[in-house]
Amino acid sequence: MQRILIAQAGPGMVLAKEILNPEGMVLCGAGTALTPALIERLIGMDIVDVTVEGHPVILEGEKTLQEELHEIDVRFQRVEDIAPLMYLKKRIQAKLAAARNTEAAAK
């Protein structure tokens, strides 16, 4: 899931978290697909950002999934002979790949 500005939202993106008004009332539930009309309506309600499923927007300076997976490999290099830490490494990589909503398998 990724938190993005409403100006970056596009039709077809799906909300990962509900959108609440200042009083805590639900405006849109999680799982709602954004449409052009809904995006305009949210802008009119002064909604600044939304949390969407996946990782649809590439932000400047943001690392790619492969770069992040490589950094994890580098961090765990010195403990490759310690099985519990290798298990932890694989779990971290799998969670990262799942968070990016990609089919890339953790190494």
C-alpha positions in Angstrom: 0.0 0.0 0.0 1.1 3.5 -0.7 0.0 6.9 0.7 -0.2 9.4 -2.1 -1.5 12.9 -2.6 -5.0 13.1 -4.0 -3.6 14.9 -7.0 -1.6 11.8 -7.8 -4.6 9.5 -7.6 -5.9 8.1 -10.8 -9.0 6.2 -12.0 -8.8 2.5 -11.2 -6.7 2.8 -8.1 -8.2 1.0 -5.1 -8.3 2.5 -1.6 -6.3 0.4 0.9 -7.7 2.4 3.9 -10.9 4.2 4.4 -11.1 8.0 4.1 -12.5 9.8 7.1 -13.8 13.3 7.4 -12.6 15.5 10.4 -15.4 14.1 12.6 -14.3 10.5 12.0 -17.2 9.7 9.6 -16.3 7.3 6.8 -16.4 9.0 3.4 -15.1 6.0 1.3 -14.4 2.5 2.5 -11.3 0.4 1.9 -11.6 -1.5 -1.3 -13.3 1.4 -3.2 -12.1 1.9 -6.7 -11.4 5.5 -7.6 -13.2 7.1 -10.5 -12.6 10.5 -12.0 -15.9 11.8 -10.4 -14.9 10.4 -7.0 -11.5 12.0 -7.1 -13.0 15.3 -8.0 -15.5 15.0 -5.2 -12.7 14.2 -2.7 -10.7 17.2 -3.9 -13.8 19.3 -3.3 -14.0 18.0 0.2 -10.4 19.1 0.8 -9.0 15.6 1.1 -5.3 15.9 0.8 -4.1 12.3 0.6 -5.3 8.8 0.3 -3.8 5.3 0.9 -4.1 3.0 -2.1 -3.3 -0.6 -2.7 -0.1 -1.6 -4.3 2.6 0.9 -5.2 1.2 2.7 -8.2 3.2 6.0 -8.0 6.9 6.2 -8.4 8.2 9.1 -6.3 11.4 11.0 -7.2 14.4 9.6 -5.3 12.5 6.5 -4.3 14.4 3.2 -4.6 13.2 0.4 -6.8 12.2 -2.9 -5.3 15.3 -4.5 -6.7 17.5 -1.8 -5.1 15.8 -2.3 -1.7 16.2 -6.1 -1.9 19.9 -5.7 -2.8 20.4 -3.4 0.3 18.9 -6.2 2.5 21.3 -8.7 0.9 24.2 -6.4 1.7 23.1 -5.8 5.3 22.9 -9.6 6.0 26.2 -10.5 4.3 28.2 -11.0 7.5 25.7 -13.4 9.0 25.0 -15.7 6.2 25.9 -18.7 8.3 23.3 -18.0 11.0 20.1 -19.8 10.0 17.6 -17.8 12.1 19.0 -14.5 10.6 18.7 -15.9 7.1 15.1 -16.8 7.8 14.5 -13.3 9.1 16.2 -11.9 5.9 13.9 -13.9 3.7 10.8 -12.8 5.6 11.8 -9.1 5.4 12.3 -9.5 1.6 9.0 -11.3 1.2 7.1 -8.6 3.1 8.8 -5.9 1.1 7.8 -7.5 -2.2 4.3 -8.1 -1.0 4.0 -4.4 0.2 5.0 -3.4 -3.3 2.3 -5.6 -4.6 4.6 -7.4 -7.1 5.1 -11.0 -8.0 8.9 -10.7 -7.5 10.0 -13.5 -5.2 12.3 -12.8 -2.4 15.7 -14.2 -3.0 
